[in-house]
Amino acid sequence: MDSSIKENILIDKIIEQALLEDIGTGDITTESIIPYDLKTKGIIKTKEEGVITGLKIANLVFKKLDSEIIFEKKIKDGAKVARDKVLAEISGPARTILKGERVALNFLQRMSGIATITSKFCQQVKDLPVRIVDTRKTTPGLRILEKYAVRIGGGYNHRFGLYDAVLIKDNHIVIAGGIKSAVNSIRKQISHMVKIEVEVENLSQLQEALEMKVDIIMLDNMDLNTMKRAVKTVKGKALIEASGGVTLEKVRKIAQTGVDLISIGTLTHSVKSLDIGMEILK
């Protein structure tokens, strides 16, 4: 199956589940107040500045409820906007608009929040040869949307799941009895086309990973001085990823050590949703 088809099916299920969770057997407030045949118009706009992402998802939410809804985007995903910026105009059955409002905004606010914080991290290192990447620390069920938001914010995606890349972490190493044993076991099982990444916590483990000629080495929670020594030791023999405790205040100093990648869980696991609202125009 084509990957884009898979993505569309997954996104459709995400939206369907979110609507089922919110509406359940019906919107008792809206259905008690709003006439069945009433039409209305509304606008979606920002209440603070940020990088907007998720308008397509918001549109799909309303269209899932009623194909008659007209959703007109006023900007494109990735646009950095100020407060009170109109992002979209929506018109159609009033009941549908009110039923879909919260779910559509939830997606739009969270995805825009992720894109906004990702953009801030990327701006800190924009003149340096390093990539800001995400992690698997995503909201269960929303990974495809959250990783998309990271890309729109200027970042890059790490592996999507356990199925698409090898990352030998500390617990794998403990159970396997060491990096050498873990890497040898992996190489017996996987295709030669699959890259191998190993997480290391010190320079001794780094040396062991280099001896095994792995493709990527993750420096886990290393201080800046140790990180600099690690980069000097590797000398281009593998890509180097820095991870653990990365903040906006520290990211530039980490990038200046010479690492190739900086992975940041904060992009998705601790993000503040962007404040976005909908207003009905009567």
Number of C-alpha atoms within 10 A of each C-alpha: 5 6 8 9 10 11 13 11 11 16 18 16 13 17 21 15 13 19 20 12 11 14 13 10 8 11 14 10 11 16 14 9 9 14 12 13 10 10 16 17 18 19 19 22 20 20 15 13 16 24 24 29 32 26 26 15 20 23 20 21 27 26 17 15 16 16 11 12 21 16 21 14 17 12 16 14 18 20 17 17 17 14 13 14 17 19 22 19 19 22 19 20 20 20 22 25 26 20 22 23 17 18 21 24 22 19 24 25 24 24 31 33 27 32 35 30 24 29 24 16 23 22 14 16 19 15 9 13 12 20 20 27 24 26 21 18 14 19 13 7 13 15 17 15 22 27 27 18 31 27 20 24 30 21 22 21 18 17 16 14 11 9 7 11 15 18 17 19 17 16 11 16 18 11 10 15 11 16 24 16 14 18 21 12 12 14 13 9 8 13 9 9 6 12 15 19 22 27 24 23 14 15 16 9 18 21 15 15 24 17 11 14 14 17 16 22 27 25 26 19 16 20 11 15 10 15 22 16 12 22 20 13 14 16 10 11 14 17 17 25 25 26 20 16 14 18 13 15 10 13 19 20 13 24 22 15 18 19 23 20 23 22 22 24 19 20 29 26 16 12 18 17 18 25 19 24 19 21 13 15 11 7
